[in-house]
Amino acid sequence: MTIKSSFTLIKSIVFISFMMLFFNCSKEAKFKKDAVNDLKIIGYVAGYENYDPALVDAKKLTHINYAFANIVEGKPKFELDTDSLKISKLIALKKVNPNLKVLYSVGGWVWSNEFSHTAAYPESRKQFAISAVELMKKHGFDGIDLDWEYPGQRGEDNDFRPSDKENFTLLLADIRKQLDKEGAKDKKHYLLTIATGADQAYIDNTDLGKAHKYLDFINVMCYDFYHGWHFQTGHHANLYPSEKEKFTVNSAHEAIKRHKKSGVPANKLIMGIPFYARQWKKVAPENDGLYQTAMTTGTIAPYWDIVEKIKSGNYKKGYDDLAKASYLWNAKDSIFISWETPKEIKQKATYIKKNNLGGAMFWEYSLDKDQELLNTLFQNIK
């Protein structure tokens, strides 16, 4: 080989290498752009709320989870007289947004009692999986969401057993099998998702490292850190831990870290955001009521209701900068409120994109009647 031909060969190799590098960089940039564009906005719609689903702004959502179906005799079942009408109105929203996916959610805080029994045996798991797909097809849903509160531990009044940890994964595997079987016939991918607790106890009582393989994504309930069991005020949906916290270290950030550590890929994790507040009455006045004892537990109040309360002029606005959490203090009536504002929504949207999560979920659509929170989420996550 001559010097000239060697030089020509080197130039060719350099050129090819440069083009491959350029292509890969462009491909990576496109992947990142597509990943951002693919971020999900998932809204739960509660069938028991006095709200017309036809009013849902479908253009601002990628997924809707209709809540809830109960488990009756081992099968998911809608038990409200208005369920069928409300479901049909949600399905009709696909005319407005053809890309919208509508799922139905089983369980929730009140209707999780039968999960442990259903998941305990191969026969009952199979029966549930088959009937769950049948109910999905009957109403024209795009998938199934399980909100089991909680495997292996107490929820409201649910039965539970140590074997829930393994049985939960087996139940998901059976549902995934039946969904894929139906999807092969329909030439469509049907979705399977779950809502998960945010604390370490949920991680310990499940095997998400295995379970996520059967799931399209996981809605992490990053709220209710202080709730209806606590005669103690606190942030109920803070993004980061607070230096003022005395008892537990909980936050959306910690919840996401726990899920990642358990083996769930970041892009399958959906950060849950509350469209409601938690409020306590007869609260000790120190520190404007934050992290103080109360004579009541943290009851739920819709976002729109809190906006109305502020108009009275009796509420002082507070902000915990380290925790990235807003709160209100009414010294006159000794009321403390932990709530979500557009400021927190923006910060969480930034966190979701920065950490390559799959998107955001919120509970619940009717709690934000003027769509102030939804509009903020939509504008900042897309």
N, C-alpha and C positions, 0 to 999 in steps of 0.2 A: 504494500500500500504506500502510495506517495505521500509527501508532506501535505500537498494540496488536497488530495482526497481525504486525508485524516482530518484536516481543518474543516472541510465541508461536512464531514460526518459529525464532528463536534458541534458545529453550528446547528445541524439538524436536531441533534439530541437536546441542545439547550432550548431550541425553539419549541420542540414537542413538550419538554418539561415545563416550559413557561405556560404553554397553552393548557396543559393539564392542571397546573396550579390555578390558572385563571378560571378554568371551568369549575374546579372544585370549590374555589372561593365564591364564585357566582352561585353555584348550587347550594352552598352553605348559607349564603345570604338569602337566597330564595326560600330555603327551608325555614329560616328564622322568621322571615316575613310571613310565610304561610302559617307558621305556628301561632304568631300573634293574631292573624286574621281568623284563625280557627278557634279562638278563645270562646268558651261557652258562657252563656248567661241563662241560668236555669232557675225558673220561678215555680215555687209550689203554689198551687191553687187549692184552697181548702173547700171541699164541697159543703161543709156544715156552716160556712160563713154566709151571711145574707148579702151576697154579691153576685152580680150577673157576669158570668164568664165571657159573654159576648163583648164586654167592655175592655177585656185584656188587650193591651197593645202588643200584638204578636210580632210586629216588626222589630221590637227591641229585645226579643227573646230568641234563643236558639232551641230551648227545650222547656216544656211545661210538665210538671209532675202533679197529677190530680190525686189529692189525698182525702180520704183513705178508703181502702177496702179492708174489711175485717177478715178473720179466718174463722169459718163456720164449718164444723164437721170435716176439718182438714182441707178445706178448699177456700180460696179467696172469694169474697162476696161483697158486693155493694149493698149497704143496708138502709140508705136514705131514699125516701121517695123521689127526691129531686136529682139523684145521681145521674140517671140516664139522660135527662134533659141537659144538665150542665156539661156532661161529657160530650154530647153531640155538639154543643156550642163551641167547646174547645177544639174538637176535631175540625169544625167548620173554619177555624182561624187559619187553616192551611191554605185557604183561598187567598188570604192576605199575605201570608208568608209560606210559600211552597216548601221551603227548607225546614220549617218548624217540625220538631219531633215532640209528640205527646205521649207520655208514659203514665201508667197508674202506679200509685204507691200503696203498698200493703203494710198495715201495722200502725206505726206512730206510738205516741205516748200511751194512749188509751187502749189500743187494740193489738198489743204485742204479747198477750198472755199465752196464745196457742203456739207461738213459734217454736218453743223448746220441745213441746210434744210432737209437733209436725216434723221437726228435723231429726228426731231421735231414732227413727226406724227407716230402713230402706223402702218399705212399702208406702209409708206415709209421705216420705220425700218424693217418691215418684208420682204418687197421686196428686200432691200439691203442684208439682212441676207441670204435669199434664193439664190440670184444671186451670192453672195460672195462665198458660198459653191459650187455652180455650177462651177464657174471659178476655184476654188481650185481643184476640181475633174478633170476638163478638162485637166489641165496641170500636174496633179500628185503631187501637193504640199501636205505637211504634216500639213499645218495650215495657219492661217491668222494673220497678224500683222497690227494694225491700228496706223498710225502716224498722228494724228489730231493735227495740229498746228494752233490755239489752241482753245479748248472749252472755251467759255465765254470771249475771249479776242482776240486782234489783232494778226495776224501772218503776212504774206506778204500782201495779199489783201482779206483775208477771211471774209465772213459774220459771225456774231456771235450774240447770244442772251443770256439773263440771264438764260433761261431754259436749256441751253446746259449742265449745271451741272447735272441735273437729267436725261436729255435725253441721255447723253453719257452712263450712266449706263444702261439705258433701251435698248440702241442699242447693247451694249455688251451682255446683257442677251438674246436678240433675236438671235444674232450670235451664242452664246454658245448653245442655244437650237437647232438650225439647225445643228451645228457641232456634237452634241451628237446624234441627230437623224440619221445623216449619219454614224457616228461612230458605232452605234448599228448594222446597216446593214453590215458594213464592218469589224466589230469586231476589231476596231482600235480607239485609242484616237487621235483626231485631236486637234492641238494646237491653242490657241487664246492668243495673246500677244498685248501689246501696247508700244509705245515709249512715254515717258512723259517729260515735261519740268522740269527743276531743281529748279526753283524759287518758292517763296511762292505764287505768283499769280496763278501758275498752280494748286497748292494744293487747293487754295481758290475757284477756278472755276471748280473743280471736286469733286467727292465723292469717293476717292480711297478706303476708308474703306469698302464700299459696292461693288465697281466695281471689286476689286481684286478677289472676290469670283468666278467671271466668267473667270478669267485669269489664265494662267499657270505661267506666270512671267511678270515682267515689266522692260523694258529697260529705265533706267533713263539717259537722255541726260546730262551728267555731263561735259558739255563743252559749248562754246560760251557765257561765262559769260561776256566777252567783245567781240563785234561782229560788223556786218556791219551797225549798227545804231550809233555806238559810234565814235565821233571825239575825242577819249580819249583812250590812251593805257592802257593795264592791262593784267593780267593773264587770259587766256580764259579757262583754264581747271585745275586750281590749286586744289590740294587735300585738303588743309586746308586754312582758311582765312589768309590774309597777314596783318602784322602790318603796312605795308606801304599803305594799301588801304585807300582811302579818302571818297569814295562815297557809295559803296554798300558792304555788307558782303556776299560773295557768294563763294562756294567751293563745291567740290564733297562730302565732309564730311557733310556739311550743307544740301545738297540736300538729302542725304540718311537719315539724321535725320528727315527731314521734312516728307519724305515718311513713315518712321516708325511711327512717331507721328500721321499721318493720319489714321493709322490702318493697314498698309501693313506689313505682316511678313517679316523678314529679308531675309529668304531663297527664297522669290519671287522677290527680288530686284537685278537687274543686273546693275552693274556700267558701264556707257558709257564712252568710251575712244576715243579721236580724233586721227586719223592718218593723221592729217593736222595741219597747223599752222594758226595763224592770224597775218597779217602784216600791219603796218601803215607807211605812208611816210610823210615827212616834219614835223617831230616830234621835240618838244622842247627838248633840250639836257640835261636838269637837270636829275640827278639820272639815267644816261644812258638810258633815254627815258621811264623808267618805271613809269606808272601812270602820264603821261604828255599829254598835248593837242597835237592834230595832225591836219593836213589840209586834211587828208583822213580818211575814216572809216576803220575798220579792215577787210580786204579782206582775202579770203581763199588761202592758198598755200599748195600743197601736201608735205608730209614729204620728198619724194625723191628730190623735188625741193629745199627745204631748205638745204639739205645735199650738193647739188651742189653749192648753193650760198656761203656756208661757205668756199669752196675751194678757193674763191677769196682772202681770207686773210683780208677782210674788216670788218669782223664781230667779235665783242668781246662777249665771252660767259658770261652770268650772271646767278646767281642762287639765288632764294629767299628761304632760308632754312626753315623759318617758314611755308611758303605756300607750300613747296615742289614743286616748279615750276621753269622751265628753261626759259631763254629768251636770245635774241641776240640784240646787238646794233651796228649799222653801223654809226659811227660818220661822216664819209665822206659824206654819202648820206642822213643822218638823217632818217634812217629806223629802226623801232623797230619791233621785231618779238617775239611773244609768241608761244612756240612750245612744243611738247611732245617728250621726248627722252626715250631711254631704261631705264634710271635711274628712271623716273616717272612711267614707266610701272611696274617695279619691286616693287616700293613702293605701287602702287595701288593693285597689286596682293596680297601682304602681307596684306593690309587693308581688302580686300575681304575675305580672309581666316580667319583673326582675328575676323571679325565682322559677320561671318557666313552668308555672302551674297550668292546669287545664282550663281554668276559668273561675267563675263565681256562681254560687247558688244563693237564693234568698228565701226566707220564710217571713212573710207570706204575702201574696199579691194584694189582697184587700186592705192590708194594714197601712198602705201607702197610697191613699186615694187620689192624691194630686200628682202622683208619680215623681215627686221631687227626688226621692232616693233612686228610683229606677232610672230616671233621666241622667242623673249623675253617674251611675254605674255604666250605663250604655255609652255615654260620651267619653268616659275615661278608660274603658277597657278595650274599645275598638280602635 
